[in-house]
Amino acid sequence: MRVQSLTLAMAGAALLAPTTLPATAAAAPPGQGPVGRGEGSVAAADLLDRVRSCAQVSRGRYRTDDGTRRKVPVCATREAVFWKADLDVDCDGRPTVRCNRRTDPLFSAATAFQQSDGRHLNAATLPYIVIPAASRLWNPWAQGVRGGSVAAVVYRGRVQYAVVGDTGPRELIGEASYATARGLGIKADPRSGGADSGVTYIVFKGSRISPIENHRAAVEEGERLARRFVGAE
């Protein structure tokens, strides 16, 4: 079960004000089922081969959901950090037909990182992942991971490139946007969708896409970094 991200608690009263929803948002719309075509030419198997062993950089392990065991370490290579977890669907950001307070009871209209125009991210259209807030357990910034960092998310033979777009609770890991889930062929309904396990998140150290909402740039840079990561160039 997904818990509300830290963004809502930190955003301040202005961001907590009621948000007008689209008139068509009264019910969950179609389009939440699997799509999953994958992106780029680097094979999922090649990426997974590079993350078979774990050099742990977190001081402990994360939970995937409230009340579960701490079983997910954050690991690293010279080029990237990675973890293997579930995928809870994050709909936070700008209200849309698919992501709003009616479709997602834990919806927040704020994301930790914003677009170049100052608006919050659109989870329905932008593939992004959620990283835990910095803590004694792990400090993402110390590993070159920040808003806009490029990630390759792997699931069942598919690769979806994404950016780091939001932060979540300090002790939980394994969350990505509606658009990321759709790209991986995972049911994207924030209430009943997601994947219980088998999702690998690889974030390339020191990378950054600006503007953060430019997904085409994220795919191009992700492909370049992924090819280097697997030794294809």
Secondary structure by P-SEA (a helix, b strand, c coil): cccccccccccccccccccccccccccccccccccccccccccaaaaaaaaccccccccbbbbccccccccbbbbbcccbbbbbbbbcccccccccccccccccccccccccccccccccccccccbbbbbcccccccccccccccccbbbbbbcccbbbbbcccccccccccccccaaaaaaaccccccccccccccbbbbbbcccccccccaaaaaaaaaaaaaaaaaccc
